[in-house]
Amino acid sequence: MPEYSEKMCGLLASLLQGLEARHVLLYSAFGSEPDPSGVTALHRAQYYLPRTLDKTLTVHPLPARLERHPLGFLEPVKGSPAASPTILQAVIVPGLAFDKKGFRLGYGAGYYDRFLEGLETTSPYGLNKASRIGLVPEALILERLPKDEWDQQMDYLISENRVIHVKRDRQLQ
């Protein structure tokens, strides 16, 4: 999906500049996921990658030594320096598909849902401190996805064509 990724990174860089985001959690793309890494050349910020730990994610500044997770994506090696998630101003979130209300279909393990929920409850800056941004090809923005009470909603969706500002509805969660 390199052709989508390049366009998405350009839109992502513009959004991050508008949000004045200086601490940004990326993800390591694998399979057919859009690759957000190109944004690092377009927007000046401190970037981070997550590492899976138990049933949640830890946050590690880049550059970092990486290793392959059993599922196939790259993550910082065990023992890498960690950062507090409360420093994050934007979290870039992968997904198989998203709906127009900003809910995502993930891989079913719940890592990002738990991480995002914990980020809101631990942030000293309030509920909207870290913008949640989903990268998704236009064809995979669906009308509606099934959701459970623990599913977390995005603030923005970025496709190869546009940026969609989603108004989070706390009653839906």
C-alpha positions in Angstrom: 0.0 0.0 0.0 2.9 2.4 -0.6 1.0 4.7 -3.0 -1.7 5.2 -0.3 0.9 5.6 2.5 2.7 8.5 0.8 -0.5 10.5 0.3 -1.7 9.7 3.8 1.6 10.8 5.3 1.3 14.2 3.6 -2.2 14.7 5.0 -1.1 13.4 8.4 1.8 15.8 8.5 -0.5 18.7 7.7 -2.9 17.6 10.5 -0.1 17.2 13.0 1.2 20.7 12.2 -2.3 22.1 12.7 -2.6 20.3 16.0 0.9 21.5 17.0 1.6 17.8 17.9 5.3 17.4 19.0 5.0 14.0 20.7 3.5 11.4 18.3 3.0 7.7 18.7 3.3 5.8 15.4 2.8 2.2 14.7 4.9 -0.3 12.7 2.9 -1.2 9.7 2.7 -4.8 8.5 0.6 -6.7 6.0 -1.6 -4.3 4.0 -1.6 -1.5 6.6 -0.8 2.0 5.5 2.7 2.9 6.7 2.9 6.1 8.8 6.7 6.2 9.0 7.0 8.7 6.1 5.5 11.4 8.2 8.8 11.7 10.1 10.4 13.4 7.1 7.5 15.8 6.8 6.7 17.0 10.3 9.2 17.8 13.0 8.3 16.0 16.3 9.6 13.4 18.7 8.2 10.1 17.5 7.5 6.9 19.5 6.7 3.3 18.8 4.6 1.0 21.0 5.8 -2.3 22.4 3.3 -5.0 23.5 3.5 -5.8 27.2 1.0 -8.2 28.8 -2.3 -6.9 27.4 -1.4 -3.3 26.7 1.2 -1.1 25.0 4.3 0.7 26.3 5.7 3.8 24.6 9.3 4.0 23.4 11.1 7.0 21.8 12.6 6.7 18.4 15.2 6.0 17.3 15.2 2.6 19.0 16.5 -0.9 18.3 13.7 -3.0 16.9 12.8 -6.7 16.9 10.1 -8.6 15.1 7.0 -9.4 17.2 5.6 -13.0 16.8 2.7 -11.5 14.7 5.2 -10.0 12.3 5.4 -6.2 13.0 8.5 -4.5 14.4 8.6 -3.1 18.0 11.3 -1.7 20.3 13.4 -4.4 21.9 12.7 -5.5 25.5 14.5 -3.1 27.9 14.3 -0.1 25.5 14.0 3.3 27.2 10.3 4.0 27.8 8.3 7.2 28.0 5.1 8.1 29.9 2.1 7.8 27.6 0.8 11.1 29.1 3.4 13.0 27.0 1.7 12.0 23.8 -0.2 14.6 21.8 -1.2 12.3 19.0 -1.7 8.6 18.6 -1.7 7.1 15.1 -3.8 4.0 15.2 -3.8 1.0 12.7 -7.0 -0.9 11.8 -8.3 -3.3 9.2 -11.3 -0.9 8.6 -12.9 2.1 10.3 -16.5 3.3 10.2 -17.7 6.9 9.7 -18.1 7.4 13.4 -14.4 6.7 14.0 -14.6 3.2 15.4 -12.1 0.6 14.2 -11.9 -3.1 13.4 -8.6 -4.2 14.8 -7.1 -7.7 15.1 -9.1 -8.6 18.1 -6.5 -8.5 20.9 -7.6 -5.1 22.3 -4.2 -3.6 22.8 -5.1 -0.2 21.3 -8.5 -0.1 23.0 -7.0 -0.7 26.4 -4.1 1.7 25.7 -6.4 4.6 24.6 -8.8 4.1 27.5 -5.9 4.2 29.9 -4.5 7.2 28.2 -7.7 9.2 28.9 -7.9 8.2 32.5 -4.2 9.0 33.2 -3.7 12.2 31.2 -3.2 15.2 33.4 -4.3 17.4 30.5 -7.9 16.4 30.0 -9.8 14.1 27.8 -8.8 15.6 24.4 -5.1 15.9 25.1 -3.9 13.1 22.7 -5.6 13.2 19.3 -6.5 9.7 18.1 -5.9 9.4 14.4 -6.7 6.4 12.3 -5.0 5.7 8.9 -7.3 3.9 6.5 -7.7 3.5 2.7 -10.9 5.3 1.5 -12.4 2.0 0.4 -12.2 0.7 4.0 -14.2 3.6 5.6 -17.5 1.8 6.2 -20.9 3.1 7.1 -21.0 1.2 10.4 -19.0 -1.5 12.2 -20.2 -3.6 15.0 -18.8 -2.4 18.3 -18.5 -3.3 22.0 -18.5 -1.1 25.0 -14.7 -1.2 25.2 -14.1 -0.1 21.6 -12.4 3.3 21.4 -13.3 6.0 18.9 -10.9 8.1 16.8 -10.8 11.9 16.6 -9.7 11.9 13.0 -9.6 9.5 10.0 -7.1 10.0 7.2 -7.5 8.3 3.9 -5.5 8.8 0.7 -8.1 11.5 -0.3 -9.1 13.4 2.9 -9.0 14.1 6.6 -12.2 13.4 8.4 -12.7 15.1 11.8 -14.9 12.8 13.9 -16.7 14.2 16.8 -16.3 11.7 19.6 -19.5 10.8 21.3 -18.8 9.6 24.9 -22.2 8.1 25.1 -21.3 5.6 22.3 -18.4 4.2 24.3 
